[in-house]
């Protein structure tokens, strides 16, 4: 399983950069590729693959689910904002990105809102979860401070 997940990440990385598919040419496809690898595969996938490699039985973990969800949202924001510094060069070379289509200011404001909501969701998850699911002080306090 670990090797299969590694190869899935490698394949997604290749189709992101290598012709003929090159998902980085399309804002939506690039964002989905980056969010899948950085968010889902690196958190949920690797955790369960390592458990499988160690022979541990599968059991659903709210902590792993939380971090995979949180990091997928975070990686999505990274994927959307990564092109903001290059917008002038992208326009000069006729490269279509979300930033060249929508504008840097709107993307930055939307990304800020998404990150804020991601942290609010993290605090709410800590507060509303069944007692003992998360260590409440770092889960709520740490997230609240960073918001």
C-alpha positions as CSV (number, residue, x, y, z in Angstrom):
1,X,0.0,0.0,0.0
2,X,2.8,2.4,0.9
3,X,4.5,1.9,-2.5
4,X,1.1,2.3,-4.3
5,X,0.5,5.6,-2.6
6,X,4.0,6.7,-3.3
7,X,3.6,5.9,-7.0
8,X,0.2,7.7,-7.0
9,X,1.9,10.8,-5.6
10,X,4.7,10.4,-8.1
11,X,2.3,10.0,-11.0
12,X,0.3,13.0,-10.0
13,X,3.5,15.0,-9.7
14,X,4.5,13.8,-13.2
15,X,1.2,14.7,-14.8
16,X,1.4,18.1,-13.1
17,X,4.6,18.9,-14.9
18,X,5.2,16.6,-17.9
19,X,3.6,17.0,-21.3
20,X,1.2,16.1,-22.8
21,X,-1.2,16.3,-19.8
22,X,0.6,19.0,-17.7
23,X,-2.2,19.8,-15.2
24,X,-0.3,22.9,-14.1
25,X,-1.6,24.7,-17.3
26,X,-5.1,24.6,-15.9
27,X,-5.8,26.4,-12.6
28,X,-8.5,23.9,-11.4
29,X,-6.5,20.8,-12.4
30,X,-3.3,22.2,-10.9
31,X,-5.1,23.0,-7.6
32,X,-6.7,19.6,-7.4
33,X,-3.4,17.9,-8.1
34,X,-1.5,19.9,-5.4
35,X,-4.2,19.6,-2.8
36,X,-4.6,15.8,-3.3
37,X,-0.8,15.2,-2.9
38,X,0.0,17.7,-0.1
39,X,-3.3,17.4,1.7
40,X,-4.8,13.9,1.4
41,X,-1.9,11.6,0.4
42,X,0.7,13.0,2.7
43,X,-1.6,12.8,5.8
44,X,-4.4,10.3,5.5
45,X,-2.7,8.0,2.9
46,X,0.7,7.8,4.5
47,X,-0.7,7.2,8.0
48,X,-2.8,4.3,6.9
49,X,-0.2,2.9,4.6
50,X,2.4,2.8,7.4
51,X,-0.2,1.2,9.7
52,X,-0.7,-1.4,6.9
53,X,3.0,-2.0,6.5
54,X,3.3,-2.6,10.3
55,X,0.5,-5.0,10.2
56,X,-1.8,-2.9,12.3
57,X,-5.5,-3.3,11.6
58,X,-7.4,-0.4,10.0
59,X,-9.3,1.7,12.4
60,X,-10.9,5.1,11.7
61,X,-9.1,7.9,13.4
62,X,-10.8,11.3,13.9
63,X,-7.3,12.8,14.5
64,X,-6.1,11.6,11.1
65,X,-9.3,12.6,9.5
66,X,-9.1,16.1,11.0
67,X,-5.4,16.7,9.9
68,X,-6.1,15.4,6.4
69,X,-9.1,17.7,6.1
70,X,-7.3,20.7,7.6
71,X,-4.2,20.2,5.4
72,X,-6.2,19.6,2.2
73,X,-7.9,22.9,2.7
74,X,-4.5,24.5,3.5
75,X,-2.9,22.9,0.5
76,X,-5.8,24.2,-1.7
77,X,-5.0,27.7,-0.6
78,X,-1.3,27.2,-1.4
79,X,-2.2,25.9,-4.8
80,X,-4.4,28.9,-5.5
81,X,-2.0,31.5,-4.2
82,X,1.3,30.0,-5.5
83,X,0.9,31.9,-8.8
84,X,0.3,35.4,-7.2
85,X,4.0,36.5,-7.3
86,X,4.3,35.4,-11.0
87,X,1.2,37.1,-12.4
88,X,3.1,39.7,-14.5
89,X,5.3,37.0,-16.0
90,X,2.3,34.8,-16.6
91,X,0.5,37.6,-18.5
92,X,3.6,38.4,-20.5
93,X,3.9,34.8,-21.6
94,X,0.1,34.3,-22.0
95,X,-0.1,31.7,-19.3
96,X,-3.6,31.4,-17.9
97,X,-3.8,31.1,-14.1
98,X,-6.6,31.8,-11.7
99,X,-4.6,34.9,-10.6
100,X,-4.4,36.2,-14.2
101,X,-8.2,35.6,-14.7
102,X,-9.6,36.8,-11.4
103,X,-6.9,39.2,-10.1
104,X,-4.4,39.1,-7.3
105,X,-6.5,41.1,-4.9
106,X,-9.6,38.9,-5.2
107,X,-7.5,35.7,-4.9
108,X,-5.6,37.0,-1.8
109,X,-8.9,38.1,-0.1
110,X,-10.5,34.7,-0.9
111,X,-7.5,32.8,0.3
112,X,-7.4,34.7,3.5
113,X,-11.1,34.0,4.1
114,X,-10.5,30.3,3.4
115,X,-7.6,30.1,5.8
116,X,-9.6,31.9,8.5
117,X,-12.6,29.6,8.0
118,X,-10.2,26.6,8.1
119,X,-8.9,27.7,11.5
120,X,-12.4,28.5,12.8
121,X,-13.4,25.0,11.7
122,X,-10.4,23.6,13.6
123,X,-11.5,25.3,16.8
124,X,-15.1,24.2,16.4
125,X,-13.9,20.6,15.7
126,X,-12.0,20.7,19.0
127,X,-14.9,22.2,21.0
128,X,-17.6,20.0,19.5
129,X,-15.8,16.6,19.4
130,X,-16.6,13.9,21.8
131,X,-14.7,14.2,25.1
132,X,-11.2,12.7,24.8
133,X,-11.1,12.7,21.0
134,X,-8.6,15.6,21.0
135,X,-6.3,17.2,23.6
136,X,-8.5,20.3,24.1
137,X,-5.9,22.9,25.1
138,X,-3.7,22.7,22.0
139,X,-6.6,21.8,19.7
140,X,-8.7,24.8,20.7
141,X,-6.2,27.2,22.3
142,X,-3.4,26.8,19.7
143,X,-5.8,27.2,16.8
144,X,-7.6,30.2,18.4
145,X,-4.3,32.0,19.0
146,X,-3.2,31.4,15.4
147,X,-6.5,32.7,14.1
